[in-house]
Amino acid sequence: MTYSTELDSFISLAGKWQELLATGATNHVFLTPQWQRAWWQVFGNSHELLLISVREDSELVGIAPMMRQDERLSFIGSGDVCDYMDFIVRQGREDFVFPRLLDYLEPLEWGTIYLESLLPHSLALSHLAPLARQRGYQVQIEPMDVSPQLLLPPSWEEYLALLKAKDRHELRRKLRRLEQAKSTRSYTITEKEPLPREMESFFALFKMSDFEKAHFMTDQKRAFFEAMVSALAEKGNVRLSFLEVGGVRAASCLCFDYANEVYLYNSAYDPAYAPLSVSLLLKVFCIRDAINDGKKRFDFLRGNEPYKYDLGGQDVPVYRCVISRS
């Protein structure tokens, strides 16, 4: 048995990356080559790419999507736009991959390995952190955030039954009020061709929503959203939803449909329609569509906004791991 650990490229890994991701314990949309390459193209200028591959008898069994800036190693990505990060390893080969990965990293110049946005089952937590401790590194793991998630039942009625009585009553009241408004409709765009044009409406609503969202959406972040949506749309992973009131787009949700789960990535709305709860109800319609499509999970992603719990979300902790040289 032979192995190799080496620097690789997005182009050389393109054919095998998605296949490897599907075989691993950590398979989410933020680890796809489409997402990773879009982030790197927009934000990677000030970093050195360390896209490390591990092969066993020429078979790709691990990818460490990493980068270096000054003396810090980290994952490709940033916590403000990437909700989850991790290594990509073929299930069952973790004990083979991580010693070789750490062997590769040890002689490089770095002071810390800073790994954020880690779910509880992250390979960084379960394999790299214990191995680093064994080799004498300082390892600090701490809570970073929460990510409310909803396991979806088979039917809409069963979903309503999951909600607290108060939340269920309030949701039905809001739905009745929207039904009484003039000509409302919700719909979702998934085709690649119209998405760039339809994203213009999303960006317009995003800047209307509030000061914080307007401040967040810099020109660089907008360029990332455009590149990422375009890349994921090639694979059919994008769901851009709108809620119209009287023929006017009042709210929008940008979701990802990946590996039988739906991720609520971002949302926007026109405050003029706030009395109709358009932002909340469009999220409800996205949950309903996910149930009708037979999805297993609706992930509200990071952040503890109250509406996530009103709609049935249950907290999943998100961690940060920092590995330091002695």
C-alpha positions as CSV (number, residue, x, y, z in Angstrom):
1,M,0.0,0.0,0.0
2,T,1.3,3.4,-1.0
3,Y,0.1,6.9,-0.2
4,S,0.7,10.4,-1.2
5,T,-0.1,13.8,0.4
6,E,0.4,16.8,-1.9
7,L,-0.8,20.2,-2.9
8,D,-3.6,20.0,-5.5
9,S,-5.8,22.4,-7.4
10,F,-9.5,23.0,-8.0
11,I,-9.1,21.9,-11.6
12,S,-7.2,18.7,-10.9
13,L,-9.7,17.6,-8.2
14,A,-12.8,18.7,-10.0
15,G,-13.7,15.2,-11.3
16,K,-13.3,13.4,-8.0
17,W,-14.2,16.0,-5.3
18,Q,-18.0,15.6,-5.4
19,E,-17.7,11.8,-5.5
20,L,-15.5,11.9,-2.4
21,L,-17.8,14.3,-0.6
22,A,-20.8,11.9,-1.1
23,T,-18.9,9.1,0.6
24,G,-17.9,11.1,3.7
25,A,-19.5,11.7,7.1
26,T,-19.4,15.5,6.5
27,N,-21.4,16.2,3.3
28,H,-23.0,19.7,3.1
29,V,-23.3,22.3,0.5
30,F,-20.5,24.5,1.9
31,L,-18.0,21.8,1.2
32,T,-18.9,21.4,-2.5
33,P,-16.2,22.3,-5.0
34,Q,-18.7,24.9,-6.5
35,W,-19.0,26.7,-3.2
36,Q,-15.3,26.5,-2.3
37,R,-14.1,27.7,-5.6
38,A,-16.5,30.6,-5.7
39,W,-15.3,31.8,-2.3
40,W,-11.7,31.5,-3.3
41,Q,-12.2,33.4,-6.5
42,V,-13.7,36.3,-4.7
43,F,-12.0,36.4,-1.4
44,G,-8.8,34.4,-1.8
45,N,-6.4,37.1,-3.0
46,S,-4.7,37.8,0.4
47,H,-4.2,34.1,1.2
48,E,-2.0,31.2,0.0
49,L,-4.1,28.3,-1.2
50,L,-3.3,25.0,0.5
51,L,-5.7,22.5,-1.2
52,I,-4.2,19.3,0.1
53,S,-5.1,15.9,-1.2
54,V,-4.4,12.5,0.4
55,R,-4.4,9.4,-1.8
56,E,-4.2,5.7,-1.0
57,D,-2.8,3.5,-3.8
58,S,-3.7,6.4,-6.2
59,E,-7.3,6.6,-4.9
60,L,-8.4,10.0,-3.5
61,V,-9.5,9.4,0.1
62,G,-9.1,12.9,1.7
63,I,-9.2,16.6,0.9
64,A,-8.1,19.4,3.3
65,P,-9.5,22.6,1.8
66,M,-7.1,25.0,3.6
67,M,-5.3,28.3,3.1
68,R,-2.6,30.3,4.9
69,Q,-2.4,33.9,5.8
70,D,0.7,35.0,7.7
71,E,1.2,32.4,10.4
72,R,-2.4,31.1,10.5
73,L,-3.8,28.1,8.7
74,S,-7.5,27.9,8.3
75,F,-10.2,26.4,6.1
76,I,-11.1,28.0,2.8
77,G,-14.0,30.2,3.7
78,S,-15.0,32.8,6.3
79,G,-17.5,32.6,9.0
80,D,-19.6,35.6,7.7
81,V,-20.7,33.7,4.6
82,C,-19.8,30.0,5.3
83,D,-22.0,28.4,8.0
84,Y,-20.2,25.1,8.2
85,M,-16.6,24.0,7.4
86,D,-14.7,20.8,7.7
87,F,-12.4,18.2,6.0
88,I,-13.6,15.9,3.3
89,V,-12.6,12.2,4.0
90,R,-13.9,8.9,2.7
91,Q,-15.8,7.3,5.5
92,G,-13.7,4.6,7.2
93,R,-10.4,6.1,6.1
94,E,-10.2,8.9,8.8
95,D,-7.5,7.1,10.8
96,F,-5.4,6.8,7.6
97,V,-5.9,10.4,6.4
98,F,-5.4,12.6,9.5
99,P,-1.9,11.3,10.6
100,R,-0.7,11.9,7.0
101,L,-2.3,15.3,6.9
102,L,-0.7,16.4,10.1
103,D,2.6,15.0,8.9
104,Y,2.3,17.2,5.9
105,L,1.4,20.3,7.9
106,E,4.0,20.0,10.7
107,P,7.1,21.3,8.7
108,L,5.2,24.2,7.3
109,E,5.5,27.7,8.8
110,W,2.5,28.4,11.0
111,G,1.6,29.4,14.5
112,T,-2.0,28.4,14.7
113,I,-4.5,26.3,12.9
114,Y,-7.8,28.2,13.2
115,L,-10.8,26.1,12.4
116,E,-14.3,27.6,12.8
117,S,-17.9,26.7,12.0
118,L,-17.6,23.1,13.1
119,L,-20.7,20.9,13.7
120,P,-20.6,18.4,16.6
121,H,-19.8,15.5,14.2
122,S,-17.0,17.5,12.5
123,L,-13.9,15.5,11.5
124,A,-11.8,18.4,12.8
125,L,-13.2,17.8,16.3
126,S,-13.4,14.0,16.2
127,H,-10.0,13.2,14.5
128,L,-7.6,16.1,14.0
129,A,-8.0,17.7,17.5
130,P,-7.3,14.5,19.5
131,L,-4.4,13.6,17.2
132,A,-2.9,17.1,17.6
133,R,-3.1,16.8,21.4
134,Q,-1.3,13.4,21.2
135,R,1.5,15.1,19.3
136,G,1.9,17.8,21.9
137,Y,0.0,20.7,20.3
138,Q,-2.2,23.0,22.4
139,V,-5.8,22.5,21.4
140,Q,-8.7,24.8,22.4
141,I,-12.3,23.9,21.5
142,E,-15.1,26.4,22.4
143,P,-18.7,27.0,21.4
144,M,-19.0,29.5,18.6
145,D,-22.7,29.7,17.7
146,V,-25.8,27.6,17.4
147,S,-27.5,26.4,14.2
148,P,-31.3,25.6,14.6
149,Q,-32.4,22.7,12.5
150,L,-35.7,21.1,11.9
151,L,-36.2,17.4,11.2
152,L,-39.1,17.3,8.7
153,P,-42.1,15.1,9.2
154,P,-43.9,13.4,6.3
155,S,-46.8,15.9,6.1
156,W,-47.7,19.6,6.7
157,E,-50.3,18.7,9.3
158,E,-47.7,16.7,11.3
159,Y,-45.3,19.7,11.0
160,L,-48.0,22.0,12.5
161,A,-48.5,19.5,15.3
162,L,-44.8,19.7,16.2
163,L,-45.0,23.4,17.0
164,K,-45.9,24.8,20.4
165,A,-49.6,25.5,20.7
166,K,-48.9,29.3,20.9
167,D,-46.7,29.3,17.9
168,R,-49.1,27.1,15.9
169,H,-52.0,29.5,16.7
170,E,-49.9,32.5,15.8
171,L,-48.8,31.0,12.5
172,R,-52.4,30.1,11.5
173,R,-53.5,33.7,12.4
174,K,-50.8,35.1,10.2
175,L,-51.6,32.8,7.3
176,R,-55.3,33.8,7.5
177,R,-54.4,37.5,7.4
178,L,-52.2,37.0,4.3
179,E,-55.0,35.1,2.6
180,Q,-57.2,38.2,3.1
181,A,-54.7,40.4,1.3
182,K,-55.1,41.2,-2.4
183,S,-53.7,38.6,-4.9
184,T,-50.8,37.0,-3.1
185,R,-48.7,34.2,-4.4
186,S,-45.4,32.4,-3.7
187,Y,-43.2,30.7,-6.2
188,T,-39.6,29.3,-6.5
189,I,-37.1,29.7,-9.3
190,T,-34.6,26.8,-9.7
191,E,-33.5,27.0,-13.3
192,K,-30.0,28.4,-14.0
193,E,-30.9,30.7,-16.9
194,P,-33.2,33.2,-15.2
195,L,-31.4,33.2,-11.8
196,P,-28.9,36.0,-12.5
197,R,-31.8,38.3,-13.5
198,E,-34.0,37.2,-10.6
199,M,-31.2,37.7,-8.1
200,E,-31.4,41.5,-8.9
201,S,-34.8,41.5,-7.1
202,F,-33.3,39.6,-4.2
203,F,-30.5,42.1,-3.8
204,A,-32.9,45.0,-4.0
205,L,-35.1,43.5,-1.2
206,F,-32.0,42.7,0.8
207,K,-30.9,46.3,0.9
208,M,-34.5,47.4,1.8
209,S,-34.7,44.9,4.7
210,D,-32.7,46.8,7.4
211,F,-29.5,48.8,7.9
212,E,-27.6,45.7,9.1
213,K,-28.3,43.7,5.9
214,A,-27.6,46.8,3.7
215,H,-24.2,47.2,5.4
216,F,-23.5,43.5,5.1
217,M,-24.0,43.4,1.3
218,T,-20.7,45.0,0.1
219,D,-19.8,44.9,-3.6
220,Q,-17.4,42.0,-2.8
221,K,-20.1,39.9,-1.0
222,R,-22.5,40.6,-3.8
223,A,-19.9,39.3,-6.3
224,F,-19.6,36.1,-4.1
225,F,-23.3,35.6,-4.0
226,E,-23.5,35.9,-7.8
227,A,-20.6,33.5,-8.4
228,M,-21.8,31.0,-5.8
229,V,-25.4,31.0,-7.0
230,S,-24.3,30.6,-10.6
231,A,-22.0,27.6,-9.7
232,L,-24.5,25.8,-7.5
233,A,-27.3,26.4,-10.1
234,E,-25.3,24.2,-12.5
235,K,-26.0,21.3,-10.1
236,G,-29.6,22.3,-9.5
237,N,-28.9,23.2,-5.8
238,V,-30.4,26.7,-5.8
239,R,-34.0,27.6,-4.7
240,L,-34.8,31.3,-5.0
241,S,-38.3,32.0,-3.6
242,F,-40.5,35.1,-3.7
243,L,-43.7,36.1,-2.1
244,E,-45.8,38.6,-4.1
245,V,-48.6,40.8,-2.7
246,G,-50.7,42.6,-5.3
247,G,-48.1,41.8,-8.0
248,V,-45.2,43.3,-6.1
249,R,-42.4,41.2,-4.8
250,A,-42.5,41.7,-1.0
251,A,-40.1,39.0,0.3
252,S,-37.4,36.6,-0.9
253,C,-35.6,33.6,0.4
254,L,-32.4,32.1,-1.0
255,C,-32.2,28.4,-0.1
256,F,-30.0,25.5,-1.1
257,D,-31.4,22.0,-1.9
258,Y,-28.5,19.6,-1.3
259,A,-28.3,15.9,-0.2
260,N,-32.0,15.7,0.7
261,E,-31.8,18.8,2.9
262,V,-32.8,22.4,2.5
263,Y,-30.6,25.2,3.8
264,L,-32.2,28.6,4.4
265,Y,-29.1,30.7,3.5
266,N,-30.5,34.2,3.5
267,S,-33.7,36.2,3.2
268,A,-34.9,39.7,2.4
269,Y,-38.2,41.7,2.4
270,D,-39.8,45.1,1.9
271,P,-40.6,46.6,5.3
272,A,-43.7,48.2,3.8
273,Y,-45.2,44.7,3.9
274,A,-44.1,43.9,7.5
275,P,-47.7,44.0,8.8
276,L,-48.5,40.9,6.7
277,S,-45.5,39.0,8.1
278,V,-44.3,38.3,4.6
279,S,-40.7,37.5,5.6
280,L,-41.8,34.8,8.1
281,L,-44.5,33.4,6.0
282,L,-42.3,32.9,2.9
283,K,-39.9,30.9,5.2
284,V,-43.0,28.8,6.2
285,F,-43.8,28.2,2.5
286,C,-40.2,27.1,2.0
287,I,-40.6,24.6,4.8
288,R,-43.9,23.4,3.4
289,D,-42.3,22.9,0.0
290,A,-39.5,20.9,1.5
291,I,-42.0,18.6,3.3
292,N,-43.9,18.1,0.0
293,D,-40.6,17.3,-1.7
294,G,-39.8,14.6,0.9
295,K,-36.7,16.4,2.3
296,K,-35.4,15.1,5.6
297,R,-34.2,18.3,7.2
298,F,-34.7,22.0,7.0
299,D,-31.5,23.8,8.3
300,F,-32.0,27.4,9.4
301,L,-28.2,27.7,9.6
302,R,-26.2,29.7,12.1
303,G,-27.8,32.3,14.4
304,N,-30.3,32.3,17.2
305,E,-33.0,34.6,15.7
306,P,-36.3,34.0,17.5
307,Y,-38.3,33.1,14.3
308,K,-36.2,29.9,13.9
309,Y,-37.6,28.5,17.2
310,D,-41.1,29.8,16.5
311,L,-41.0,27.6,13.4
312,G,-39.7,24.5,15.2
313,G,-35.9,24.8,15.0
314,Q,-33.8,22.9,17.6
315,D,-30.4,24.1,18.4
316,V,-27.3,22.3,17.1
317,P,-24.1,23.7,18.6
318,V,-21.3,25.0,16.4
319,Y,-17.7,25.0,17.6
320,R,-14.3,26.7,17.0
321,C,-11.1,24.7,17.3
322,V,-7.6,26.4,17.6
323,I,-4.5,24.3,17.4
324,S,-1.3,26.1,18.5
325,R,2.4,25.2,18.5
326,S,3.8,24.9,22.0
